[in-house]
Amino acid sequence: MTGHPGERHAFVYCAPERLSDGAIRTAHSQDIAVIESWIRAGRPLIARTRSDRDADGLIALGLPLPLNLGKKRIALTVEPSLVQSVAQPPSLREAIETLPPEWRAGVDRLCQELTEHAASVRVVGSLAWQYLTGEIYLHPRSDLDLVIHPTSMAQLRALLQILEDSDLSPGPRIDGEIVAPSGEAVAWRELLSSSRDVLVKDIRGPRIASRDMWLSPLEGRVP
């Protein structure tokens, strides 16, 4: 497990033995018991963008609950001492077996094609949470949320072509984003447009940036 609890899409594991009064803060006190039970079960939380309500010095995390707990999204902060380890999102390859059987063949083919042109192909969203926790997050209308890291413009062009041409129906819609070497991400569907500006996301939140500037870390690189 590697990473930092302030990185976007980082899965953060907290140490159950360090739980104490005040170690977890959230807007609704009734959620504390749910969060503590989640941590004691060895399940992760996820890094999120900070808000103005988050106290300085605390780590901003989120917990999207599974279907049987109402799909509620809980925003919380924790004391840094509570963090035990941090993990990147799971790879698409290792999470495929979590999918419904009727979706696996199509996703497996897509995974093979994408991994030929990317430094990594990872998954977030419902599939990642179901894979990591064993709880039910996937449903018939779930998307496949990918986080793809190309290392060159040639790889990016190949990846976008694969994604544009892929159709997993009756399986999940392909969603997700491309992450530049800078760590900033743009939705892959937006990169298919010819717009001059793109919506860029990082842990600080979304912002509008020049497409050329966002692409510049990939220019001149070779796979």
C-alpha positions in Angstrom: 0.0 0.0 0.0 1.4 3.4 -1.0 0.2 6.9 -1.3 -0.8 9.9 0.7 -4.2 10.6 2.3 -4.3 13.9 0.5 -4.2 12.4 -2.9 -7.4 12.1 -5.0 -8.9 8.6 -5.1 -6.6 7.5 -2.3 -8.2 4.7 -0.1 -7.4 5.4 3.5 -7.3 2.7 6.2 -7.7 3.8 9.8 -6.4 2.0 12.8 -9.3 0.7 15.0 -7.1 0.6 18.1 -6.6 4.4 17.8 -10.3 5.3 17.8 -11.2 7.7 20.6 -13.7 10.4 21.4 -13.1 13.3 19.0 -10.9 11.4 16.6 -13.7 11.4 14.0 -15.8 14.5 13.2 -18.8 14.7 10.9 -21.8 16.9 10.4 -24.2 14.3 11.9 -23.3 12.7 15.2 -25.4 9.7 14.4 -23.0 8.7 11.7 -20.1 8.3 14.1 -21.2 4.8 15.1 -21.5 3.7 11.5 -18.0 5.1 10.7 -16.4 3.5 13.7 -18.0 0.1 12.9 -16.7 0.4 9.3 -13.2 1.1 10.5 -13.3 -1.8 12.9 -14.3 -4.1 10.1 -11.0 -3.2 8.3 -12.7 -1.2 5.5 -11.3 1.9 3.9 -12.4 5.5 3.6 -11.5 7.7 0.6 -9.8 11.0 0.3 -12.0 13.9 -0.7 -11.8 17.6 -1.5 -11.7 19.8 1.6 -14.5 22.2 2.4 -14.5 25.4 4.3 -16.1 23.5 7.2 -13.1 21.2 7.6 -10.9 22.1 10.5 -7.2 22.7 9.8 -4.9 19.8 10.6 -7.5 17.2 10.1 -7.7 14.8 7.1 -10.8 15.1 4.9 -12.3 11.7 4.0 -15.5 10.3 2.6 -17.6 7.1 3.1 -20.2 6.1 0.4 -22.3 3.5 2.1 -23.4 0.3 0.2 -26.9 -0.3 -1.2 -28.2 -2.0 2.0 -27.3 1.0 4.1 -29.0 3.5 1.7 -26.1 4.6 -0.5 -25.6 7.6 1.8 -22.4 9.6 1.3 -20.8 10.7 4.6 -18.2 13.4 4.7 -15.9 13.3 7.7 -12.5 14.3 9.0 -10.1 12.4 11.2 -7.0 13.1 13.2 -3.8 12.3 11.2 -2.8 9.8 14.0 -5.8 7.6 13.0 -4.4 6.9 9.6 -2.8 3.4 9.4 -2.1 3.1 5.6 -3.1 4.5 2.2 -3.7 2.5 -1.0 -4.2 3.4 -4.6 -7.4 2.3 -6.3 -7.4 -1.4 -7.3 -6.4 -2.2 -10.8 -9.2 -3.1 -13.2 -7.6 -6.5 -13.8 -7.8 -7.5 -10.1 -11.4 -6.2 -9.7 -13.0 -7.9 -12.7 -14.0 -11.1 -10.8 -16.2 -8.9 -8.6 -18.4 -8.0 -11.6 -21.6 -9.8 -12.4 -20.7 -12.9 -14.6 -22.5 -11.5 -17.6 -20.4 -8.4 -17.6 -16.9 -10.0 -17.2 -16.1 -11.1 -20.7 -16.6 -7.6 -22.2 -14.8 -5.8 -19.4 -11.9 -8.3 -19.7 -11.5 -7.5 -23.4 -11.5 -3.8 -22.6 -9.0 -4.3 -19.9 -6.6 -6.1 -22.2 -6.8 -3.4 -24.8 -6.4 -0.5 -22.4 -3.4 -2.0 -20.5 -1.4 -2.3 -23.7 -1.4 1.5 -23.9 -1.4 2.8 -20.3 1.0 2.9 -17.3 -2.0 1.8 -15.2 -5.7 1.2 -15.5 -7.5 1.5 -12.1 -11.1 1.5 -11.0 -13.0 3.6 -8.6 -16.7 4.0 -7.9 -19.1 1.1 -7.2 -16.8 -1.7 -8.5 -13.8 -0.6 -6.4 -15.9 -0.3 -3.2 -17.5 -3.7 -3.8 -14.1 -5.3 -4.5 -12.5 -3.8 -1.4 -15.3 -4.3 1.1 -17.4 -7.3 -0.1 -20.5 -5.2 0.4 -23.0 -4.7 -2.5 -22.5 -1.5 -4.4 -23.1 -2.6 -8.0 -26.5 -2.5 -9.6 -27.8 -2.9 -13.2 -27.3 0.8 -13.9 -23.8 1.0 -12.5 -21.0 2.7 -14.5 -17.5 1.3 -14.9 -15.5 4.2 -13.4 -11.9 4.0 -14.7 -8.8 6.0 -13.8 -6.2 5.7 -16.6 -2.6 6.9 -16.6 -1.0 7.3 -20.0 2.6 8.4 -20.3 2.7 9.9 -23.8 0.4 11.5 -26.4 0.6 8.4 -28.5 -0.8 6.3 -25.6 -3.5 8.9 -24.9 -4.7 8.8 -28.6 -4.8 5.0 -28.6 -6.7 4.9 -25.3 -9.3 7.5 -26.4 -9.9 5.5 -29.6 -10.3 2.3 -27.6 -12.7 3.9 -25.2 -14.7 5.6 -27.9 -15.1 2.4 -29.9 -15.9 0.2 -26.9 -19.5 -0.9 -26.2 -20.1 -3.1 -23.1 -23.9 -3.3 -23.5 -25.8 -4.9 -21.9 -23.0 -4.3 -19.4 -22.0 -1.0 -17.7 -21.4 2.4 -19.3 -17.8 3.3 -19.4 -17.1 6.4 -17.4 -13.9 7.8 -15.8 -11.0 10.0 -16.5 -7.5 10.3 -17.9 -4.8 11.4 -15.4 -1.8 13.4 -16.7 1.7 12.9 -15.2 0.9 16.1 -13.1 -1.8 14.1 -11.3 -4.6 16.3 -12.7 -7.5 14.5 -14.4 -9.9 15.1 -17.2 -13.0 13.0 -18.1 -12.1 10.9 -21.1 -15.3 11.8 -22.9 -14.4 15.5 -22.6 -11.1 14.9 -24.3 -12.9 13.7 -27.4 -14.3 17.1 -28.0 -12.5 20.0 -29.7 -13.0 22.5 -27.0 -10.1 24.8 -26.1 -10.7 24.4 -22.4 -11.3 21.4 -20.2 -12.6 20.7 -16.7 -9.6 19.6 -14.7 -9.9 17.8 -11.3 -7.5 17.3 -8.5 -7.8 17.0 -4.7 -8.3 20.7 -4.4 -11.4 20.6 -6.5 -12.4 21.2 -10.2 -11.1 24.1 -12.3 -11.2 25.2 -15.9 -7.8 24.9 -17.7 -6.4 25.2 -21.2 -6.5 21.9 -23.0 -3.0 22.6 -24.4 -1.6 23.3 -21.0 -3.1 20.2 -19.5 -1.7 18.1 -22.3 1.8 19.7 -22.2 3.2 17.1 -19.7 2.5 14.4 -22.2 4.0 16.2 -25.2 7.3 14.9 -26.4 7.1 11.8 -24.2 7.5 8.3 -25.7 5.8 5.2 -24.3 
